[in-house]
């Protein structure tokens, strides 16, 4: 949630953030009113409780003839204290509910607007050109017998698939390369749970406007995660961390699940938009002062991976209205997909500042007590990378050159050859 102190001291900053996100600005005024009511309710409860305590002392020391009247007054006051406590609790919950509907305050420089209002920060690498008609990733993969969409649909329905043979090996190679690079950067590898409790899913900010994207198991009260960001954020919930010596960095390898609600008719061919995939996710706990510098480091590690795979890409600064509720800033790295003549997202990395930590009770020690940490997340490898890799490195005969960085993970294989049928 947002910082209540910021709401009190500088509500205009929050209003500007909401406006940039094309979200409700009036909710800020409602939250201010709720905060005032909360403080008044708490003050009244504390006043009555102090009166009750003072009266209790009077009762204890009162003469016999005075005690009956004082006891009656104490009983009457007890009812008022109980009511005031309930009112304070209601006011607290109302304030919390309102502030939880306010998205994280965007950082200075984030572009205002919606999905199409991003800013391109840089383009890297030469877009591939061919002297033949390039095949799309699915045609190439089917030539290797590497992806089977038909049998995926037979077994599980639309947007499911089998990765077979070279397809399975290629995904594992990409993920393993990413893991090795994460280890070199000081990340601790984690294979997290992929089912989480509602309070963890809600705490990371995923049960807002995109809740319909998430698979829910009502009989178990558990959610399937769409990214290991969620369990990694929950890993240290309600804890006090020591980040004084540097960030805590985790690399979560997990299967991810997304309902893809609202995407009917979009990217129905191949594995660009599917219900299940694997992903290696970087997750960082650090000080708020270090968060922006760490964000740049995460992008650097992502770019290094795409460069190692010989992919042409661009980095974009995502507009405020296209940010998730937890992100104060997000950079996407999009690879060029030749047959679509377009850049498509392969990675994203978000600076969530203290928003998730406040919701999940994750703090650090500092001068004057504890305060929330900052959290960041970013993809380092995922199934979708196969799309750009196959299309970029294809040859006229339907074979695909293996980037040198991947060859050690494929037993030295240099070329993916079509299956001779």
JOLINVEN-V517378 format. One record per residue. N is the residue number from 1. SS is DSSP state (h for helix, s for strand, l for the rest). Layout:
N;SS
N;SS
//
This chain:
1;l
2;l
3;l
4;h
5;h
6;h
7;h
8;h
9;h
10;l
11;h
12;h
13;h
14;h
15;h
16;h
17;h
18;h
19;h
20;h
21;l
22;l
23;l
24;l
25;l
26;h
27;h
28;h
29;h
30;h
31;h
32;h
33;h
34;h
35;h
36;h
37;h
38;h
39;h
40;h
41;h
42;h
43;h
44;h
45;h
46;h
47;h
48;h
49;h
50;h
51;h
52;h
53;h
54;h
55;h
56;h
57;h
58;h
59;h
60;h
61;h
62;l
63;l
64;h
65;h
66;h
67;h
68;h
69;h
70;h
71;h
72;h
73;h
74;h
75;h
76;h
77;h
78;h
79;h
80;h
81;h
82;h
83;h
84;h
85;h
86;h
87;h
88;h
89;h
90;h
91;h
92;h
93;h
94;h
95;h
96;h
97;h
98;h
99;h
100;l
101;l
102;l
103;l
104;l
105;l
106;l
107;l
108;l
109;l
110;l
111;l
112;l
113;l
114;l
115;h
116;h
117;h
118;l
119;s
120;s
121;s
122;s
123;s
124;s
125;l
126;l
127;l
128;l
129;l
130;l
131;l
132;l
133;l
134;l
135;l
136;l
137;h
138;h
139;h
140;h
141;h
142;h
143;h
144;h
145;l
146;l
147;s
148;s
149;h
150;h
151;h
152;h
153;h
154;h
155;h
156;h
157;l
158;l
159;l
160;l
161;l
162;s
163;s
164;l
165;l
166;h
167;h
168;h
169;h
170;h
171;h
172;h
173;h
174;h
175;h
176;h
177;h
178;h
179;h
180;h
181;h
182;h
183;h
184;h
185;l
186;l
187;l
188;s
189;s
190;s
191;l
192;l
193;l
194;l
195;s
196;s
197;s
198;h
199;h
200;h
201;h
202;h
203;h
204;l
205;l
206;l
207;l
208;l
209;l
210;l
211;h
212;h
213;h
214;l
215;l
216;s
217;s
218;l
219;l
220;l
221;l
222;s
223;s
224;s
225;l
226;l
227;l
228;l
229;h
230;h
231;h
232;h
233;h
234;h
235;l
236;l
237;l
238;l
239;l
240;s
241;s
242;l
243;l
244;l
245;l
246;l
247;l
248;s
249;s
250;s
251;s
252;s
253;s
254;s
255;s
256;s
257;s
258;l
259;l
260;l
261;l
262;l
263;l
264;l
265;l
266;l
267;l
268;l
269;l
270;l
271;l
272;l
273;l
274;l
275;l
276;s
277;s
278;s
279;s
280;s
281;s
282;s
283;s
284;s
285;s
286;s
287;l
288;h
289;h
290;h
291;h
292;h
293;h
294;h
295;h
296;h
297;h
298;h
299;h
300;h
301;h
302;h
303;h
304;h
305;h
306;h
307;h
308;h
309;l
310;l
311;l
312;l
313;s
314;s
315;s
316;s
317;s
318;l
319;l
320;h
321;h
322;h
323;l
324;l
325;l
326;l
327;l
328;l
329;s
330;s
331;s
332;s
333;s
334;s
335;s
336;s
337;s
338;h
339;h
340;h
341;l
342;s
343;s
344;s
345;s
346;s
347;s
348;s
349;s
350;s
351;s
352;l
353;l
354;l
355;h
356;h
357;h
358;h
359;h
360;h
361;l
362;l
363;s
364;s
365;s
366;s
367;l
368;l
369;s
370;s
371;s
372;s
373;l
374;s
375;s
376;s
377;s
378;s
379;s
380;s
381;s
382;s
383;l
384;l
385;h
386;h
387;h
388;h
389;h
390;h
391;h
392;h
393;l
394;s
395;l
396;l
397;l
398;l
399;l
400;s
401;s
402;l
403;l
404;h
405;h
406;h
407;h
408;h
409;h
410;h
411;l
412;l
413;l
414;l
415;s
416;s
417;l
418;l
419;l
420;l
421;l
//
